[in-house]
C-alpha cells in the first residue's frame, strides 16, 4: 500500500458539509483521503488534490470531478485561481511523510535503511540532505538540529559533522548514523528520528511551507468553510493550533477594550483528535497524529 490514510473517517466527516461543494486535499499521496472525499460528493462536487511527489501521480483517480495538481501546496491559492476555483468549501492537509516515501529506501527518509542522503519530497529540487549535511555552516546545522529536531546537544552534533566532513564527504544515511554510534541503545531510535526529522524539515522547508499553506487556506475558504489539518509532531501542531486560534503564528492579536480579539476560526473541538488504539495497532505511523478542525468565521 502506498499510504494508509490516518484518521480517514474523522477528517472527512469534519471536512465535507456540502455534497455539491468544492474541496481541496493538499496532500494527495496514495489518494486515500481523496477517494473518501469523492465518495461524499454529488455529481456537482469537485475535488482538487495537490502533490509535488512525482510518484504520487501514479495514483491519480479517473473521475471527472477530480483534478490532481502536481504542485507543492504552498501554491494553493494561485493554482486554484488558475483552475477557476478561487473559493472552496473545505481544505484538508495530512502533513508529514507518506508510508511510500519512508518505505522507498533510496529516498533516504527512513532511519532503518542505508541510502543516499536525499530526503526530497520533490525530487526535482536541488537542495537535498547531502548538501545540508556537507555544505551548511556549523552554526546553521546546530540551529536546525535544535529548532527542528529539538535536540539539546545540537552544537555538539554539528561540531562532529563539521569535523568529519573535512576529510570525507558524508554520502549516505549510514555514514551519518555512524558519526553518533556512541548514543546509548535505549536512546538511539528516538535520537535518529529527531535527527532525520530536523534534516528533512530543512530540505523541504516544511514549516515555512505549512505557514504559507495555512494563510492561503484561510484566503480561499468560503465563510463557514472548514480547514482540517493532521500533524505528526509538536512543531507542526503548535503552528496549526495557534493559527486556528487567532490567525497568527507568533505575537499577540490586537484586542479591543474588553480584551477580546477577532477570531479567524471557530474550533469544532478544543482538543486535538487522536487515533484510537485500534487504528494505531493497524497503522503504527498513526500513533503521533493529531487532527484539528476550524470553521472559518
ABEGO torsion letter per residue (X at the ends): XABBBBGAAAAAAAABABAABBBBBABAEAGAAAAAAAAABBAABBBBBBBABAAAAAABBBBAABBBBBBBAAAAAAAAAAAGBABBABBBBBBEBBAAAAABAAAGABAABBBBBBGBABAABABBAAAAAAABBAAAAAAAAAAAAGBAAAAAAAAAAAAAAAABBBABAAAAAAAAAABBAAAAAAAAAAAAAAAAAAAAGAAAAAAAAAAAAAAABBBGBBBBBBBABAAAAAAAAAAAAAGBABEBBBBBAAGBBBBABBBABABBBBBBAAAAAABAAAAABBBBBBBBX
